Amino acid sequence: GDIMCALVQKITKGGETTTHEAPVVDQFAGETEYFSACILEGRDPEPDGEEGLLDMRVLAAIERAIDCGTAFQLTNILRDLAEDIQMQRVYLPREDLRRFGYTVEDLRGHRINEAFVELMRFQVERARTFYESAEVLFDDLEPRGRPILRAMMRVYMGLLNQIEHRGYDVFSSRVRLPAWRKLLIAVRAIAGRRR
């Protein structure tokens, strides 16, 4: 009969394509059988609940780390709009451009109109949401790594604030934080202050 495939991988090398298929595995049935055997034989299942809880915590930390990376990347995208469009690169999602009625031609022309302001406001809020989600990473980091992440997050959030303060004008000059502000952020991060 037909076998459903969970994963299909096609590799083309030198003009020849090979296909590798991995069948669907009923994970739940295997787990049920394993736990039933543990009960019948009086054995403790592996991994135990504590190990499973740690696994869940690691997975949650990975999700928050992805959110943090997304926030950093989105901040870079917003800050670098002028530079990127000069190099024919547009990293803003096309669906967002359409949603707010802002075109790539508008971007090329460095047009700051109502559509651009609404688009940028939306993107800045999106980035802030990712930063907020990433805040819980501090609980999962080794103490010596916390000041580094804290400083990075504060610098990047400072860039977002600058973008907003400038009325979202990222075209007239590069958005940056002054050196004294970065130094203050670093000192506060090392001192362990959240703000």
Disulfide bonds with the S-S distance in Angstrom:
none
